Amino acid sequence: MNSNVENLPPHVLRLVYKEVSALAADPPEGIKIYPSDEDITELHTAIEGPEGTPFAGGIFRMRLVLGKDFPAVPPKGYFLTKIFHPNVGHKGEICVNVLKRDWKAELGIRHVLLTIKCLLIHPNPESALNEEAGRLLLEDYAEYESRARLLTEIHAMGGPGGTSGAHQDPNDGPQPKKHAGDPMKRAGPSAAAVPAALGNGANGASTTTSSSSSTNNVAGKKKADKKRALRRL
């Protein structure tokens, strides 16, 4: 969406800037605020999934957009993190009464953020944008909880094999084997094979020596026989 900074009157911009600064300095519990210096009319936040809900342990990014008629008209809220919730549409749009008929100009942004967090605890299937989630909430809570928790693990927590935008730790992934630098283990034959090879060599040398000795004995015998034959002559 385009910025509405130029469309809002100066006194409204001052009020918005004051409230956003206060929220950033002292945010509601479980909510972080990321104001933009360039566009105060678009507020990014992160909401922790409340304990005891299928969203527990997840971090859900969201944004509030202040229109040109704010605060007479409520801001529009969008979940940037995918979530399985009756009151959140497939494009992240949020349906909650405080952003519609129950809106009052004096409520302020803090009230909106707290209401959206409460919506994670108490969904309202009667005003469902996600009809499937609303139906399961009423008819099969176990299935609703299972679906909501699965999407939380995948999109808000990283999930198995996923990081959900988190930086990968350099220690993650395959590591070099501990013996990679050991030449004895890189060479191929096992260490046990080395003594065997040496033993074979020793046996070979011994066999050669024995063969040589046997040859010498035969030659000596022939020489002695020749001498005896000469004596008989």
N, C-alpha and C positions, 0 to 999 in steps of 0.2 A: 504494500500500500504506500501511497505517497504521504509525505510528511504534512501534518496539519499545523505546524508551528506558525506559518504565516497567516493561517486562517483564524487562529485563536486570539482574542484580545489580550493585550499586555497584562492586565490584572489577573486573568485566568492563568496565563503562563507563569506568573510569579507564584500563584497558589500551588500550581502543579509542581513547580520546581521545589518549593518549600516542602511539600508533602513527600515527594520522591526522595529528597535529601534526608528527611527524617526516617523514612522507611529503610534507606540504605544504611543509616547509622544504627537504627534499632528495629530490625525486621521482626515480623511476627514469628513465633516459634515454628520451626520446620519449613520456613520460606526464606529464600535468598533473593535479593534484588540486584539487578544488573542494569542500572540506568545508563543511557547513552547521552554523551555530551553534545552530540550532533542533532539528536531528535528526541526531545523530552516527551513527545506525544506517543512514542512506542516504547513500552516498558517490558523488558524481558525478565522473567523470574524462573526460579526452580523450586518445586514443591516436593517435599519428602512424602512418600507414601505413608499414610498413618498406620500405626501398629493395629493389629486385629482386623485388617482388611486385606483383600487379595493384592493390594498395591504396596504392602509393607516391604521396605527394603529398596524400593525403586526411587529414582529421582526423575521427576517429570518436568520438562521444560515447557514454559508457557509464555505467551505474550499478551499484553493488553494494548489495544490501540484506541487512543482518544480521538474521537471525530471532531469535526469543525464546530459542532454545536455543544461539545462538552463544556460544562457539566449538566446542561439541561437534558442532554441525551446520554445514556449510559455508555461506557466504553464497550468495545467488543473484545471477547476473550477467545483465544485459540490455544489448544494444546499442540506443541511442536513434537512432543514425544507421543508415539502411537500408544493408545490405551483402549481397552475394552470396557466401556462404561455406557450405561443407558443415555446419559445426558451429554455425550461427546460424539459429534458426527464423524464421518469417515475422513473429513478434511480437517478435523481438529476443532471445529466450531463448538462452542459451549452453550448449552441451553440451561439457564438458571434464572429464577424469577427476579433476582436482584439486578440482573442485566436486562430485564424487560419491564414488566408492569410494576414491580416493587421498587424500582429505582427512584431515588431522591437525590437531588443535587448535593445535599449536605453529607451524604453517606461517605464519600471519599474512596480512595483507592485501597486503603488498608482493609476496609470492610469488604470490598470486592474479593480481595485475595483470601481473606479468612472464609468467606462464603464458598469459594471454589474449593478450598481445602476441605471444608465440611461436606461438600458434595461427594468427595471420595469416600467419606464415612457413611453418609446417608444418601444414596442415589434416589432419584425420583423417577420411577418407571412411567408415571402418568404423563410426563412431558419428554418422552424419549426421542432422541434423534437417531440413536442406534436401536432399531426396533427389535433386533435379535437379542441384544443384551437386555433390553427391557423385558422381553418375554421370558428369557431364562431366569432373570432375577425373581420373577413372580412364580414361575412354574417349576423350575429345577435349579435351586440355588447352588447345589453342588457342582453342576455343570457350568453355571455362570462363574462361580468362584474359580474353577479349574481353568476356564478360558482366560479370565482376567489375570490370574496369576502367571499363566504361560506367557502372555504378552508382556507382562511386567518383567519377567525374567529375560525375555528376548530383547526388548526395546529400552527398558529403564534400568536394567542391571547388567546388561552385556550378554548373559545367557551362555549356554554351552557353545564354545567356538565363536562367540561374538564379543565385541568390545563396546558396542553402543557408543562409539565416538571417543572412547578412552584411548590414551596413548599407550602403545604397547611397550611393556617393560623390556629393556634390552636383554634381560636374563630369560625371557620367555622363548619358547621354541626349542628346536633340537640343539643339544650341546655336543661339543667334540668329546669323543671317548677319552677316558682318562689315560689309556695306554697309547694314545695316538703318537706320542713322542718317543715311545720305547722301541728302539730299533730291533730288539729281540722279538717283540710281538708284532712288528710290522713286517719282518722278514719272510713270514709264511710258515716254515716248519715250527712246531712247538718246541719249547725248551727241552721237553723230555726226549725229543727226537735227536737233539744235538749229541748227548752222551752216547746214544745208540750208534749214531754215525761215527763218532770217535771210536767206539768199540769195534765197529766193523773195520775201520781203518787199521786198528791195532791187530785184529785177527788176520787181516790181509798181510800185514808185515810179518806176522808170525808164520803164516802159511808159506810166504816167500822164503823165509829163512830156513824153514824145515825142508822145503824142496831143494834148496841149494845144498844143505847139509847132506841130504840123501844122495844127490848127484856126486858130491865129493867122495862119499863112502864107496860108491860103485867104482869110480875111477881108481881109488886107492886099492880096492880089491883086485881090479884087473891088473894093476901094476905089480901087486904082490904075486899074483898067479903067473905073470910073465917071468918074474925073477925065478920062481920055483922051476918053471919049465926050462930056463937057461941052465940051472944047476944040474938038472937031470942029463943035459947034454954033456 
